[in-house]
Amino acid sequence: MLIFVPKEELKSYIGKELEPGAWFTLDQDRINQFADVTMDQQFIHVDPEKAKDTPFGGTIAHGFLTLSMLTHLASESAVIPNEIAMALNYGFDKVRFLSPVPVNSEIRVCVTITDVTEKGGNRYLVKQQVNLEIKGVKKPALSCEWLIMNICS
């Protein structure tokens, strides 16, 4: 759920977990497309027959694919200043790949705002803890601290 607030209220969301986004199925076609774009054709991602003989029992998504999916998955779970002109990906302070994502898994993100820093010039740096969940799996696939720079008018 998107939450729009006056920029002065951003800090009131520190420590709050936002409503999780919708589940999204990560299928073999998307994994193959990512492999083509990144030229990462490791068999564990693109060869279902060969991947059957691994401990995973089939193909798994690239870690960087799951990281790249955050843009889409987190687009439904954000606190946005009413005065927003644009938001920029400012980077990550920490990224950990904790569990493999098997093909056809349903994934979603849980976001908690951990810090908001006013940077001057109507800029607000929002740090958020993001965990990418796999439906039915206790341990997250991915955990990171993601920084978003909100530029307000």
Z-matrix of the N, CA and C atoms (Angstrom, degrees):
N
C 1 1.440
C 2 1.529 1 108.20
N 3 1.315 2 116.20 1 133.68
C 4 1.457 3 121.38 2 175.88
C 5 1.520 4 109.03 3 -85.58
N 6 1.330 5 115.52 4 133.86
C 7 1.455 6 121.72 5 179.07
C 8 1.526 7 107.62 6 -118.60
N 9 1.313 8 116.99 7 119.65
C 10 1.466 9 122.13 8 178.20
C 11 1.520 10 108.72 9 -102.89
N 12 1.345 11 115.72 10 128.28
C 13 1.464 12 121.31 11 -178.17
C 14 1.528 13 109.20 12 -139.93
N 15 1.328 14 117.10 13 157.99
C 16 1.465 15 118.58 14 171.60
C 17 1.531 16 109.19 15 -60.71
N 18 1.320 17 117.44 16 144.27
C 19 1.468 18 121.31 17 -175.90
C 20 1.523 19 112.47 18 -54.53
N 21 1.319 20 117.42 19 -31.08
C 22 1.460 21 121.39 20 179.70
C 23 1.539 22 112.20 21 -67.64
N 24 1.315 23 117.48 22 -16.40
C 25 1.468 24 121.61 23 -178.82
C 26 1.529 25 113.95 24 -96.94
N 27 1.326 26 117.81 25 -1.31
C 28 1.464 27 119.95 26 -178.83
C 29 1.525 28 111.91 27 -55.20
N 30 1.330 29 117.18 28 -43.00
C 31 1.467 30 120.98 29 -176.72
C 32 1.530 31 112.38 30 -63.48
N 33 1.311 32 117.60 31 -23.47
C 34 1.466 33 119.36 32 -179.86
C 35 1.534 34 111.87 33 -68.60
N 36 1.333 35 117.74 34 -9.98
C 37 1.463 36 121.74 35 179.28
C 38 1.524 37 112.89 36 -95.62
N 39 1.335 38 117.70 37 -1.82
C 40 1.461 39 120.27 38 178.07
C 41 1.529 40 108.86 39 -60.30
N 42 1.323 41 115.13 40 129.85
C 43 1.465 42 121.27 41 179.48
C 44 1.513 43 113.95 42 88.69
N 45 1.322 44 117.58 43 -3.62
C 46 1.467 45 120.07 44 -178.05
C 47 1.530 46 110.68 45 -96.49
N 48 1.332 47 114.87 46 131.92
C 49 1.464 48 120.30 47 173.99
C 50 1.519 49 107.88 48 -85.55
N 51 1.318 50 115.82 49 130.06
C 52 1.456 51 121.09 50 179.63
C 53 1.524 52 109.76 51 -83.83
N 54 1.305 53 115.81 52 162.35
C 55 1.460 54 120.71 53 177.43
C 56 1.525 55 108.94 54 -61.58
N 57 1.356 56 117.87 55 131.44
C 58 1.470 57 119.38 56 -179.42
C 59 1.526 58 111.85 57 -60.59
N 60 1.321 59 114.90 58 152.92
C 61 1.454 60 120.31 59 175.97
C 62 1.516 61 111.40 60 -74.56
N 63 1.322 62 115.16 61 178.62
C 64 1.465 63 121.33 62 179.51
C 65 1.536 64 109.91 63 -73.43
N 66 1.318 65 115.38 64 155.34
C 67 1.459 66 120.90 65 174.18
C 68 1.521 67 109.42 66 -69.98
N 69 1.327 68 115.91 67 144.97
C 70 1.463 69 123.45 68 -178.94
C 71 1.521 70 107.94 69 -135.41
N 72 1.336 71 117.53 70 129.92
C 73 1.463 72 121.51 71 -179.71
C 74 1.522 73 110.43 72 -87.48
N 75 1.327 74 114.71 73 125.70
C 76 1.467 75 121.28 74 178.80
C 77 1.528 76 107.84 75 -98.01
N 78 1.335 77 115.70 76 100.15
C 79 1.463 78 120.57 77 -173.15
C 80 1.532 79 112.70 78 -96.22
N 81 1.329 80 115.50 79 171.48
C 82 1.460 81 121.44 80 -176.83
C 83 1.519 82 112.27 81 -63.43
N 84 1.323 83 117.61 82 -35.84
C 85 1.460 84 119.88 83 179.29
C 86 1.530 85 111.45 84 -60.54
N 87 1.321 86 117.28 85 -43.80
C 88 1.469 87 120.76 86 179.14
C 89 1.537 88 110.38 87 -65.98
N 90 1.335 89 116.44 88 -40.61
C 91 1.473 90 120.52 89 177.78
C 92 1.526 91 109.70 90 -61.66
N 93 1.333 92 117.64 91 -44.29
C 94 1.465 93 121.52 92 178.99
C 95 1.530 94 111.53 93 -62.95
N 96 1.330 95 116.86 94 -41.69
C 97 1.464 96 120.24 95 178.77
C 98 1.529 97 110.76 96 -62.56
N 99 1.331 98 116.19 97 -41.72
C 100 1.458 99 120.01 98 178.75
C 101 1.533 100 109.89 99 -64.32
N 102 1.330 101 116.75 100 -41.07
C 103 1.462 102 121.15 101 177.92
C 104 1.526 103 110.62 102 -60.18
N 105 1.333 104 116.73 103 -40.94
C 106 1.465 105 120.72 104 179.32
C 107 1.528 106 111.35 105 -65.21
N 108 1.324 107 116.55 106 -45.64
C 109 1.464 108 120.74 107 -177.26
C 110 1.530 109 111.32 108 -65.80
N 111 1.334 110 117.01 109 -40.67
C 112 1.461 111 120.76 110 -175.79
C 113 1.532 112 113.07 111 -92.52
N 114 1.329 113 116.27 112 -6.53
C 115 1.468 114 122.99 113 -177.45
C 116 1.530 115 111.59 114 60.12
N 117 1.335 116 115.29 115 31.78
C 118 1.468 117 122.00 116 176.15
C 119 1.525 118 107.15 117 -106.35
N 120 1.323 119 115.39 118 88.31
C 121 1.465 120 121.92 119 -174.99
C 122 1.532 121 112.43 120 -99.07
N 123 1.321 122 117.28 121 27.20
C 124 1.470 123 119.77 122 179.57
C 125 1.528 124 109.04 123 -54.61
N 126 1.331 125 116.28 124 135.43
C 127 1.467 126 121.46 125 -172.51
C 128 1.525 127 113.35 126 -56.28
N 129 1.330 128 117.80 127 -32.10
C 130 1.468 129 120.56 128 -176.63
C 131 1.528 130 111.22 129 -61.76
N 132 1.333 131 116.20 130 -19.15
C 133 1.464 132 121.07 131 178.97
C 134 1.531 133 113.11 132 -98.41
N 135 1.318 134 117.26 133 -34.14
C 136 1.477 135 119.08 134 -167.55
C 137 1.531 136 116.10 135 -120.37
N 138 1.317 137 118.77 136 -5.30
C 139 1.467 138 120.46 137 -177.53
C 140 1.532 139 109.88 138 -119.56
N 141 1.350 140 116.95 139 90.57
C 142 1.466 141 120.35 140 -176.86
C 143 1.531 142 113.75 141 -57.09
N 144 1.327 143 118.08 142 -36.84
C 145 1.463 144 120.73 143 -178.48
C 146 1.525 145 111.24 144 -66.58
N 147 1.321 146 116.26 145 -49.77
C 148 1.464 147 120.68 146 -179.68
C 149 1.535 148 110.74 147 -67.32
N 150 1.326 149 116.65 148 -35.65
C 151 1.472 150 121.20 149 -177.96
C 152 1.529 151 112.28 150 -69.58
N 153 1.340 152 117.06 151 -20.10
C 154 1.478 153 119.80 152 177.51
C 155 1.521 154 111.83 153 -58.84
N 156 1.342 155 116.33 154 -28.52
C 157 1.459 156 121.10 155 -175.72
C 158 1.529 157 113.16 156 -88.78
N 159 1.310 158 117.42 157 10.08
C 160 1.468 159 121.35 158 178.53
C 161 1.530 160 108.99 159 -98.29
N 162 1.317 161 117.41 160 168.71
C 163 1.473 162 119.83 161 176.75
C 164 1.539 163 113.13 162 -60.12
N 165 1.334 164 117.41 163 -18.13
C 166 1.466 165 120.81 164 -178.95
C 167 1.527 166 112.12 165 -84.68
N 168 1.314 167 117.96 166 -18.61
C 169 1.461 168 122.27 167 177.56
C 170 1.515 169 114.33 168 73.91
N 171 1.310 170 117.05 169 9.67
C 172 1.465 171 122.19 170 179.71
C 173 1.511 172 109.69 171 171.37
N 174 1.314 173 115.54 172 -174.88
C 175 1.456 174 119.24 173 -177.54
C 176 1.529 175 111.12 174 -72.79
N 177 1.331 176 113.88 175 155.89
C 178 1.462 177 121.36 176 176.20
C 179 1.528 178 108.65 177 -129.34
N 180 1.308 179 115.79 178 155.44
C 181 1.464 180 121.22 179 178.05
C 182 1.520 181 110.04 180 -72.46
N 183 1.321 182 115.78 181 150.03
C 184 1.459 183 121.15 182 172.52
C 185 1.534 184 108.50 183 -63.25
N 186 1.316 185 116.82 184 143.47
C 187 1.459 186 119.96 185 174.41
C 188 1.522 187 111.48 186 -58.49
N 189 1.339 188 115.91 187 -41.05
C 190 1.464 189 119.33 188 -179.63
C 191 1.524 190 112.16 189 -69.58
N 192 1.327 191 117.78 190 -25.61
C 193 1.465 192 119.56 191 173.42
C 194 1.523 193 109.53 192 -66.16
N 195 1.335 194 116.72 193 -46.15
C 196 1.463 195 118.56 194 179.78
C 197 1.526 196 110.16 195 -61.87
N 198 1.332 197 117.03 196 -39.24
C 199 1.466 198 120.63 197 177.21
C 200 1.531 199 110.48 198 -62.93
N 201 1.312 200 116.80 199 -43.06
C 202 1.471 201 121.24 200 179.65
C 203 1.522 202 112.40 201 -64.27
N 204 1.319 203 116.80 202 -29.10
C 205 1.465 204 120.47 203 -179.28
C 206 1.527 205 112.80 204 -71.13
N 207 1.339 206 117.87 205 -13.25
C 208 1.462 207 120.01 206 -179.10
C 209 1.525 208 111.97 207 -58.00
N 210 1.314 209 117.51 208 -37.55
C 211 1.461 210 120.20 209 -179.84
C 212 1.521 211 110.66 210 -55.08
N 213 1.315 212 116.68 211 -47.21
C 214 1.468 213 120.60 212 179.20
C 215 1.532 214 111.16 213 -72.23
N 216 1.320 215 116.09 214 -49.30
C 217 1.460 216 120.02 215 -173.32
C 218 1.523 217 112.81 216 -64.63
N 219 1.324 218 117.37 217 -35.57
C 220 1.469 219 120.57 218 -178.64
C 221 1.523 220 112.64 219 -85.64
N 222 1.320 221 117.52 220 -4.53
C 223 1.467 222 119.59 221 -179.12
C 224 1.526 223 112.01 222 -66.55
N 225 1.319 224 116.83 223 -14.16
C 226 1.467 225 121.46 224 178.67
C 227 1.528 226 112.44 225 -100.50
N 228 1.337 227 117.04 226 -6.37
C 229 1.468 228 121.57 227 -176.30
C 230 1.529 229 108.88 228 -129.00
N 231 1.320 230 115.86 229 85.74
C 232 1.473 231 118.84 230 -176.13
C 233 1.521 232 110.81 231 -153.28
N 234 1.335 233 114.04 232 150.56
C 235 1.455 234 121.56 233 169.27
C 236 1.521 235 106.01 234 -105.12
N 237 1.324 236 115.87 235 121.83
C 238 1.463 237 121.68 236 -172.36
C 239 1.521 238 110.05 237 -122.93
N 240 1.331 239 116.72 238 131.02
C 241 1.466 240 118.23 239 176.94
C 242 1.532 241 110.81 240 -65.62
N 243 1.331 242 116.39 241 138.56
C 244 1.471 243 120.58 242 177.11
C 245 1.527 244 111.18 243 -55.20
N 246 1.321 245 116.16 244 -31.69
C 247 1.469 246 121.59 245 -173.59
C 248 1.526 247 112.70 246 -89.85
N 249 1.322 248 117.87 247 15.47
C 250 1.468 249 121.73 248 -173.87
C 251 1.527 250 111.86 249 -59.68
N 252 1.313 251 115.78 250 131.75
C 253 1.465 252 121.77 251 171.34
C 254 1.525 253 108.49 252 -101.14
N 255 1.342 254 115.79 253 -40.57
C 256 1.469 255 121.56 254 174.61
C 257 1.510 256 109.18 255 -164.14
N 258 1.322 257 115.02 256 158.08
C 259 1.458 258 122.25 257 174.47
C 260 1.522 259 107.50 258 -123.25
N 261 1.329 260 115.13 259 136.42
C 262 1.460 261 120.61 260 -178.20
C 263 1.519 262 110.42 261 -121.74
N 264 1.326 263 115.73 262 140.72
C 265 1.453 264 121.51 263 172.32
C 266 1.528 265 106.50 264 -68.22
N 267 1.336 266 117.08 265 116.86
C 268 1.461 267 122.07 266 -176.69
C 269 1.525 268 111.31 267 -97.27
N 270 1.321 269 116.97 268 -12.61
C 271 1.454 270 120.52 269 176.97
C 272 1.521 271 112.90 270 123.74
N 273 1.326 272 114.04 271 -166.17
C 274 1.460 273 121.86 272 -177.25
C 275 1.523 274 109.49 273 -130.75
N 276 1.327 275 115.89 274 139.38
C 277 1.452 276 119.13 275 172.97
C 278 1.521 277 110.76 276 -88.96
N 279 1.310 278 117.54 277 -27.15
C 280 1.453 279 121.24 278 -177.44
C 281 1.520 280 108.59 279 -157.82
N 282 1.322 281 116.66 280 135.00
C 283 1.468 282 122.09 281 175.23
C 284 1.517 283 107.75 282 -135.90
N 285 1.330 284 115.71 283 130.75
C 286 1.459 285 121.10 284 176.72
C 287 1.527 286 109.15 285 -133.71
N 288 1.351 287 116.35 286 132.12
C 289 1.455 288 122.74 287 174.59
C 290 1.521 289 106.72 288 -98.09
N 291 1.327 290 117.16 289 109.77
C 292 1.465 291 121.52 290 -168.86
C 293 1.522 292 114.35 291 -102.23
N 294 1.328 293 117.55 292 -30.09
C 295 1.463 294 121.32 293 -178.66
C 296 1.523 295 109.02 294 -142.96
N 297 1.334 296 117.23 295 142.38
C 298 1.463 297 119.22 296 176.18
C 299 1.534 298 110.31 297 -68.64
N 300 1.318 299 115.33 298 151.35
C 301 1.468 300 121.25 299 177.98
C 302 1.535 301 107.86 300 -108.77
N 303 1.343 302 117.46 301 101.25
C 304 1.464 303 120.03 302 179.14
C 305 1.534 304 111.57 303 -64.03
N 306 1.318 305 115.29 304 150.61
C 307 1.459 306 121.07 305 177.23
C 308 1.531 307 109.41 306 -52.52
N 309 1.308 308 115.95 307 144.00
C 310 1.471 309 125.55 308 179.94
C 311 1.526 310 114.16 309 67.73
N 312 1.324 311 116.84 310 14.84
C 313 1.465 312 119.83 311 174.14
C 314 1.519 313 109.51 312 -71.22
N 315 1.330 314 114.80 313 150.18
C 316 1.455 315 120.45 314 171.22
C 317 1.524 316 106.95 315 -96.59
N 318 1.337 317 114.95 316 129.08
C 319 1.459 318 120.83 317 -177.41
C 320 1.522 319 109.82 318 -125.73
N 321 1.339 320 116.14 319 156.40
C 322 1.461 321 122.42 320 174.19
C 323 1.525 322 107.56 321 -157.32
N 324 1.326 323 116.15 322 169.21
C 325 1.459 324 119.56 323 178.27
C 326 1.519 325 111.71 324 -115.58
N 327 1.328 326 113.86 325 149.74
C 328 1.460 327 122.99 326 169.48
C 329 1.526 328 106.09 327 -117.75
N 330 1.317 329 116.13 328 129.08
C 331 1.460 330 122.42 329 -174.39
C 332 1.523 331 109.67 330 -120.39
N 333 1.332 332 115.73 331 132.33
C 334 1.459 333 122.17 332 172.07
C 335 1.522 334 107.94 333 -124.89
N 336 1.327 335 116.83 334 126.86
C 337 1.461 336 121.11 335 176.73
C 338 1.529 337 107.04 336 -73.92
N 339 1.346 338 117.34 337 123.98
C 340 1.462 339 119.97 338 -177.44
C 341 1.525 340 113.24 339 -109.21
N 342 1.335 341 117.44 340 -20.11
C 343 1.460 342 119.44 341 179.01
C 344 1.523 343 109.43 342 -164.01
N 345 1.320 344 115.29 343 150.29
C 346 1.463 345 122.74 344 173.31
C 347 1.523 346 106.30 345 -135.93
N 348 1.327 347 116.40 346 123.83
C 349 1.459 348 121.00 347 -179.66
C 350 1.526 349 109.29 348 -122.09
N 351 1.327 350 116.36 349 122.83
C 352 1.465 351 120.04 350 174.80
C 353 1.518 352 107.23 351 -76.72
N 354 1.321 353 116.93 352 124.96
C 355 1.457 354 122.27 353 -174.18
C 356 1.532 355 113.23 354 -104.79
N 357 1.324 356 117.78 355 4.15
C 358 1.460 357 120.88 356 -176.88
C 359 1.515 358 110.64 357 83.82
N 360 1.317 359 115.85 358 160.80
C 361 1.463 360 119.27 359 179.85
C 362 1.515 361 113.34 360 62.61
N 363 1.349 362 116.74 361 30.56
C 364 1.469 363 121.91 362 -179.45
C 365 1.527 364 113.07 363 61.71
N 366 1.328 365 116.03 364 33.63
C 367 1.463 366 121.86 365 177.43
C 368 1.526 367 108.89 366 -112.31
N 369 1.336 368 115.47 367 136.06
C 370 1.460 369 122.53 368 -179.15
C 371 1.521 370 108.51 369 -130.42
N 372 1.336 371 115.74 370 116.76
C 373 1.462 372 121.07 371 179.09
C 374 1.529 373 108.29 372 -90.81
N 375 1.325 374 115.48 373 118.75
C 376 1.465 375 121.44 374 -179.30
C 377 1.525 376 108.16 375 -107.56
N 378 1.339 377 114.78 376 122.31
C 379 1.465 378 120.42 377 174.24
C 380 1.520 379 106.70 378 -100.11
N 381 1.327 380 115.15 379 133.07
C 382 1.455 381 119.98 380 179.92
C 383 1.515 382 110.35 381 -133.63
N 384 1.317 383 115.06 382 139.71
C 385 1.463 384 121.41 383 171.99
C 386 1.525 385 106.24 384 -86.19
N 387 1.318 386 116.03 385 123.88
C 388 1.461 387 120.94 386 -178.06
C 389 1.526 388 108.54 387 -121.94
N 390 1.327 389 115.72 388 127.25
C 391 1.458 390 121.72 389 173.63
C 392 1.520 391 108.30 390 -118.19
N 393 1.326 392 115.32 391 127.96
C 394 1.455 393 120.75 392 176.66
C 395 1.520 394 107.66 393 -95.59
N 396 1.325 395 115.79 394 116.04
C 397 1.458 396 122.09 395 -177.24
C 398 1.524 397 111.07 396 -95.57
N 399 1.331 398 114.63 397 151.06
C 400 1.462 399 122.48 398 170.68
C 401 1.524 400 106.19 399 -110.86
N 402 1.317 401 116.49 400 127.48
C 403 1.476 402 119.98 401 -178.95
C 404 1.524 403 109.77 402 -55.87
N 405 1.349 404 115.21 403 126.83
C 406 1.455 405 121.30 404 177.14
C 407 1.521 406 114.94 405 85.05
N 408 1.330 407 117.80 406 1.08
C 409 1.465 408 121.71 407 -179.95
C 410 1.522 409 108.11 408 -116.45
N 411 1.326 410 115.67 409 129.85
C 412 1.467 411 120.02 410 -175.65
C 413 1.529 412 112.28 411 -70.30
N 414 1.331 413 117.59 412 -44.90
C 415 1.465 414 122.61 413 -176.25
C 416 1.531 415 109.74 414 -81.47
N 417 1.341 416 118.37 415 133.27
C 418 1.465 417 119.69 416 178.90
C 419 1.528 418 111.80 417 -64.03
N 420 1.304 419 116.25 418 154.11
C 421 1.454 420 121.36 419 175.32
C 422 1.523 421 110.11 420 -75.41
N 423 1.321 422 115.25 421 -34.43
C 424 1.454 423 121.86 422 -171.90
C 425 1.515 424 108.49 423 -148.45
N 426 1.328 425 115.74 424 139.75
C 427 1.457 426 121.24 425 174.17
C 428 1.518 427 107.31 426 -135.03
N 429 1.338 428 116.39 427 132.76
C 430 1.459 429 118.90 428 -178.36
C 431 1.523 430 111.61 429 -152.74
N 432 1.326 431 114.53 430 160.75
C 433 1.457 432 122.76 431 169.95
C 434 1.527 433 105.73 432 -105.95
N 435 1.317 434 116.30 433 112.43
C 436 1.461 435 122.42 434 -173.31
C 437 1.518 436 108.94 435 -109.83
N 438 1.320 437 116.15 436 132.26
C 439 1.456 438 122.61 437 -179.21
C 440 1.528 439 110.74 438 -107.12
N 441 1.324 440 115.07 439 129.10
C 442 1.469 441 121.92 440 178.58
C 443 1.530 442 107.99 441 -122.82
N 444 1.325 443 117.02 442 127.13
C 445 1.460 444 122.02 443 175.78
C 446 1.532 445 108.08 444 -95.48
N 447 1.320 446 115.07 445 115.43
C 448 1.473 447 121.36 446 175.64
C 449 1.524 448 108.34 447 -94.94
N 450 1.304 449 115.71 448 123.26
C 451 1.468 450 121.07 449 177.58
C 452 1.517 451 106.92 450 -107.94
N 453 1.320 452 114.88 451 119.29
C 454 1.457 453 121.38 452 -173.76
C 455 1.529 454 111.05 453 -104.92
N 456 1.325 455 114.39 454 155.83
C 457 1.465 456 119.04 455 177.65
C 458 1.514 457 110.34 456 -88.55
